[in-house]
Amino acid sequence: MATAETKLSMKLLIDTKAKKVLFAEVDKDFVDFLFHILSLPVGTVTRLLKEKGMNGCMQNIYQSVENLNDSHIQWKDIILEPKCPFKISSVPLLLNDAPTLTTFYNCPFPSSLCCDKFYGTDDSSALCPECNSEMAGRLTFVAPPGKVATGGFVKDVKYLVMDDLVVKPVSVISSITSFKEYFNVKDFGALHEEVVHFGKEEALKLLKLSFESRAVLTSLFVSSIKGSVKGEK
Ligand SMILES: [Zn+2]
C-alpha cells in the first residue's frame, strides 16, 4: 500500500538522437496507478487539475457548482467530492485522490425486529423509513467470486508503457524485430537507459499531460533526456 511519500521507479529507454522516451519499463504498481485514473470521476479529475490549469471548460462547470449556495443546489458534495463505491487496495494513490469511500449503512435492527424491506444509505444520520432509527449499521464490502479487493488491477509483473501511454505486457515486444518495427529505431547506439522516480508531482503532471499530449513520458522526463543527451556527447 503506497503512502504519501511513495515514489515508484521505472526504467526509461531514451532515444538520444530523437530526444524522446521510447517507452518505460514499469512494474505492476505503476500500471495499476495508470489504470486507476480511469476510475476517477470527472469531478475529481477537474478538482485535481484546477490549480495546474486545464484546457477546455470543465473547470468552469466545477467553479459554477462551487459558487452556488445551498438555496440553489443540493447534493453539492457528490459533484465536487465524488466518492468511490469501494476501495481496490494495493493501488498506489499518487494523486491526492485517496478516494473518499462510500460507506454504506443499514438499519441496525435485524429485519425481523424492524421491517421486511432492506433499506440502505451512505449517510448514517438517515432515518430508517420503517422504525425511524438512525441507520448506523455499517456494511462491509464483499468482493464477488473470482475477484479480490486487494490485488490491484493487472495480473502480470512487468509492462511497457509507451510515450503516448499505450500499455503492453513486456512479452509483446520482446524480440528485436518487433522492437525495430514498433519504434522505427535505426541507430541502436543512440539508445540510453535511465532509471527515474515517479511520485505525486509527476502523477499530477502525467494526469494533465494525458489530456494534452501524445508524448507524455518525453514531456514528463525532459530533464532526464537532456542529461542522457549530454552524456552521449
Ligand atoms: Zn428500521
Residues whose N, C-alpha, C, O or C-beta is under 5 A from the ligand:
A	BS01	ZN	C107 C114 C128 E130 C131
